[in-house]
Amino acid sequence: MNSPSPQIGFDRFIQLEWAATALRVRSGAAALEDLSKLLDASHSGPAAIKKTRTVLNRLWLEPLPDLIEFSDRGVQIYRHAPDTSVAALTWGMAIATYPFFSRVAEIVGRLTSLHGECTSAEVHRRMSEIYGEREGTRRMTNMVLQSQSNWGAINRPNNGKQIVRRAPIDVQGSALVPWLVEACVRHAGRTLPVATLDSYPLMYPFKLGGPLSYVLAGCASLEMRVDSASNQIVGISG
């Protein structure tokens, strides 16, 4: 189930406004020229624009082949409810597409689970343990943290040295819930226990609500079953 994404890939700061415009382009509510004008006004030159467009393409405009159908359903959620959280939709695409983005999000989710905050140094240390002690790892981790802050997931006081969770975006009762759960399953590449989903580290910016078993059972793209320990688990159907 893991997408054949580059190991890092998410190497740019992505403003939510840019992602929202890319989503509107994909949904037919805006023209590609609208996105081009926005990027032209906010970037220093063609090289910077090209790098940002590469990330935006993977998020919304040209998703990876095995994520096209998943992305299409995200676009449909947006079309049917334009006031749907663009941050939640873009977060779902990011964790399904970019393992590096997901790893940063997971680490932040775990480190802030008890007290709602952690230090940036802790996140950088964990990422270096996984991806190696090199400048690229630190720089791209900062890009992801900056993006997650802009998307409303965290605050970064003390010149970015601290990371503080913001109040979670309430998505309970919406079509976003099973779609976000599917994004987690796609990232994990395996089934996940239903009982842990509401506190799943990757989902720290969102309040999924419940009862999740009932919500997920009605989703055609997901399959619910019981494992050998009698725990409910969820995976991709088919």
DOTOR-768291 format. One record per residue (C-alpha): x, y, z. Coordinates in pm, whole numbers, plus 50000, padded with zeros to 5 digits. Layout:
BEGIN
REC      px      py      pz
REC       X       Y       Z
...
//
This chain:
BEGIN
REC      px      py      pz
REC   50000   50000   50000
REC   50295   50236   50040
REC   50323   50486   49757
REC   50639   50476   49545
REC   50730   50825   49665
REC   51084   50965   49694
REC   51235   50906   50036
REC   51213   51275   50122
REC   51039   51460   49840
REC   50858   51716   50053
REC   51144   51964   50042
REC   50960   52297   50022
REC   50758   52518   50251
REC   50402   52496   50121
REC   50159   52769   50217
REC   49805   52649   50269
REC   49686   52916   50025
REC   49896   52758   49749
REC   49762   52411   49827
REC   49406   52545   49842
REC   49446   52706   49501
REC   49589   52383   49357
REC   49288   52197   49498
REC   49051   52451   49344
REC   49228   52404   49009
REC   49189   52025   49036
REC   48822   52064   49129
REC   48753   52297   48836
REC   48684   52599   49058
REC   48998   52787   48948
REC   49230   52803   48649
REC   49592   52697   48640
REC   49677   53060   48561
REC   49543   53154   48906
REC   49798   52928   49071
REC   50076   53051   48844
REC   50003   53414   48934
REC   50000   53328   49304
REC   50335   53151   49285
REC   50488   53420   49064
REC   50401   53680   49327
REC   50544   53483   49618
REC   50862   53326   49477
REC   51200   53466   49389
REC   51240   53301   49050
REC   51160   53014   48811
REC   51373   52758   48997
REC   51190   52816   49326
REC   50852   52806   49152
REC   50939   52478   48980
REC   51029   52312   49311
REC   50708   52430   49475
REC   50502   52320   49176
REC   50656   51973   49199
REC   50520   51932   49553
REC   50182   52085   49464
REC   50156   51855   49163
REC   50202   51549   49384
REC   49958   51682   49641
REC   49673   51773   49403
REC   49744   51840   49038
REC   49925   51520   48934
REC   49904   51264   49217
REC   50101   50942   49202
REC   49926   50674   48992
REC   49827   50458   49290
REC   49680   50763   49466
REC   49472   50908   49181
REC   49147   50742   49289
REC   49208   50835   49653
REC   49284   51192   49549
REC   48972   51202   49330
REC   48759   51119   49633
REC   48924   51398   49827
REC   48840   51639   49545
REC   48480   51515   49550
REC   48458   51585   49924
REC   48571   51940   49851
REC   48328   51984   49561
REC   48031   51870   49767
REC   48132   52084   50064
REC   48358   52375   49962
REC   48382   52486   50324
REC   48550   52155   50410
REC   48887   52199   50579
REC   49147   52237   50304
REC   49411   52178   50570
REC   49264   51833   50647
REC   49242   51739   50279
REC   49596   51853   50206
REC   49723   51681   50521
REC   49567   51355   50405
REC   49732   51380   50064
REC   50066   51473   50221
REC   50079   51175   50456
REC   49966   50936   50182
REC   50223   51074   49936
REC   50529   51180   50133
REC   50683   50943   50392
REC   50915   51220   50513
REC   50623   51454   50586
REC   50446   51168   50765
REC   50747   51087   50977
REC   50779   51447   51099
REC   50404   51457   51172
REC   50420   51126   51359
REC   50713   51240   51572
REC   50545   51572   51655
REC   50224   51384   51739
REC   50404   51147   51976
REC   50623   51409   52146
REC   50331   51644   52208
REC   50081   51376   52313
REC   50124   51424   52688
REC   50187   51794   52743
REC   50088   51945   52409
REC   50435   52069   52329
REC   50794   51970   52262
REC   51112   52130   52133
REC   51222   52152   51771
REC   51555   52004   51879
REC   51378   51684   51986
REC   51212   51651   51645
REC   51540   51715   51462
REC   51718   51458   51677
REC   51458   51190   51601
REC   51465   51269   51228
REC   51846   51254   51222
REC   51834   50911   51382
REC   51614   50793   51093
REC   51746   50985   50791
REC   52103   51057   50895
REC   52287   51348   51046
REC   52305   51575   50742
REC   52208   51931   50659
REC   51939   51821   50413
REC   51752   51634   50683
REC   51749   51936   50913
REC   51650   52180   50639
REC   51365   51968   50506
REC   51238   51889   50855
REC   51216   52266   50904
REC   51023   52295   50576
REC   50768   52041   50699
REC   50737   52205   51041
REC   50692   52545   50879
REC   50422   52402   50652
REC   50243   52229   50940
REC   50246   52556   51130
REC   50101   52745   50833
REC   49829   52479   50798
REC   49714   52544   51155
REC   49848   52229   51324
REC   50111   52386   51550
REC   50251   52710   51681
REC   50627   52767   51690
REC   50709   53022   51963
REC   51056   53120   52085
REC   51184   53170   51729
REC   51069   52825   51630
REC   51252   52646   51911
REC   50927   52528   52069
REC   50643   52335   51906
REC   50298   52373   52058
REC   49987   52190   51941
REC   49699   52409   51836
REC   49339   52317   51910
REC   49246   52025   51682
REC   49028   52085   51379
REC   48694   51915   51441
REC   48612   51691   51143
REC   48383   51443   51322
REC   48069   51349   51139
REC   48209   51451   50801
REC   48325   51254   50497
REC   48678   51357   50594
REC   48693   51103   50876
REC   48708   50778   50674
REC   48916   50953   50406
REC   49177   51062   50662
REC   49178   50715   50816
REC   49242   50572   50471
REC   49535   50812   50432
REC   49682   50673   50755
REC   49634   50315   50640
REC   49794   50392   50303
REC   50093   50549   50477
REC   50129   50261   50723
REC   50100   49999   50450
REC   49911   49770   50688
REC   49588   49741   50883
REC   49546   49965   51188
REC   49357   49904   51514
REC   49034   50101   51515
REC   49057   50167   51889
REC   49378   50369   51850
REC   49279   50583   51552
REC   49145   50879   51744
REC   49483   50913   51920
REC   49694   50806   51621
REC   50001   51036   51616
REC   49960   51126   51249
REC   49613   51259   51322
REC   49712   51493   51604
REC   49577   51808   51429
REC   49225   51663   51398
REC   48938   51550   51615
REC   48790   51243   51447
REC   48514   51179   51701
REC   48323   50855   51704
REC   48201   50592   51709
REC   48464   50521   51445
REC   48362   50158   51397
REC   48022   50269   51274
REC   48163   50548   51055
REC   48429   50331   50892
REC   48197   50033   50837
REC   48000   50239   50587
REC   48304   50329   50375
REC   48340   50123   50057
REC   48713   50189   50026
REC   48788   50047   50372
REC   48752   49696   50511
REC   48679   49623   50875
REC   48762   49290   51035
REC   48869   49133   51364
REC   49223   49010   51426
REC   49336   48705   51622
REC   49323   48904   51948
REC   48960   49004   51881
REC   49058   49365   51806
REC   48879   49552   51530
REC   49121   49652   51256
REC   49078   49850   50936
REC   49252   49817   50602
REC   49205   49902   50236
REC   48921   49703   50082
REC   48983   49470   49794
//
